[in-house]
Amino acid sequence: MIVTQKLQENFDNNRKEYPSDRLDYLISLWINPQFAEQCEFMFNDIRANIREVVAVMPKINEENDKILILEWKATWKVIDITKKAANDRIYGWIKKRA
């Protein structure tokens, strides 16, 4: 099927805009705020309504979980580096004597 300009306009006119509701909905579901804003920009581009957002929520949650895992890994890496630095400051003199 070829999408003509008239068909596209009819499709776009039948959609209702809910710009603030979508972002509030994503943030209320504990989605990463920066990721929620990026999703909101994407939904604005395709003029998606709330029903369409709800339809893709499993995929959004999956991607959000990936982001959270990466953030936790980065946090633990910083904690490990900090602990190592603190241990070197505290116990470094013992290592030098040995």
N, C-alpha and C positions, 0 to 999 in steps of 0.2 A: 504494500500500500504506500502510495506516495503522499506525503504530508504537504498539502498546499497551504498557501498563505491564509486563505479564508478558513480552512480547517484549523490551523494553528491559532488564529485569532478567536475562533469560537471556543476552542478548548481553553485558552487563557482567560476568556471572559467568564467562563463557567466556574472558574476557581475563585475562592475567596481568600483574601489576604489576612493572615494572623501573625504579623511580624513579632510582636512582643510575646505573644502566648507561646510560640515555639521555643524561644530562648528560655523563658521562665520554666517551661515544661522540662527541657533538657537539664537545666540546673537543679530543678527540684528532684530529679532522679539521681543526683550525686554524680553527674557527668563532669569530667574535668572542665573547668570554666573556659580555658583556651580552646579546647576541643569543641565545646558547645558553641562557641562563637564561630569557629570555622564551619561547623555544621550549619549554623544559622545562615552564614553567607551562601553556602551551597544551596540551602533550601530557598533562599531569596532568589537566587539565579534561576532555579527551576520552578519557582512559584508554587512550592509544595504547601499543602494545608496540613492541619494537625493529623488527620487520618493517615496521610501518607507518611508522616513522621513516625507515627505509632507503628505503621506497617514495617518500617525498617529498624525499629528499636533493637531487635536481637543483634543485628550487625553493629549498630552503634555501641551497644553494651560490650560486645566482643572486642571491638577496637579500643574502647575505653579501658577494658581490663588489661590489654597489652600496654597501654600508656602507663597505667598504674604500676604494672610489674617493672617496667623500665625505670620509673621514678624511684621505686623501692630499691632496685639494684643500685642505682646511682647513690641513693642515700646511704645504703650499707657500705658501699665502697668508700665514701667520705668518712664514715664512722670508723672503718678499719684503718684507714690512713691516719686518722687522728689518734686512734689508740696506739698504733705503732710509733708515731712521733712522740707521744707522751711516754711510752715505755722506754724509748731510746733516751729521752731526757732523764728519766728517773733511774733507769738501770744501766745506762751507758757506761758509767764508771766501772761497773762490775765486769762488763764485757772487755773493757780496756785492760783490766788487771789480769784476766784469764789468758 
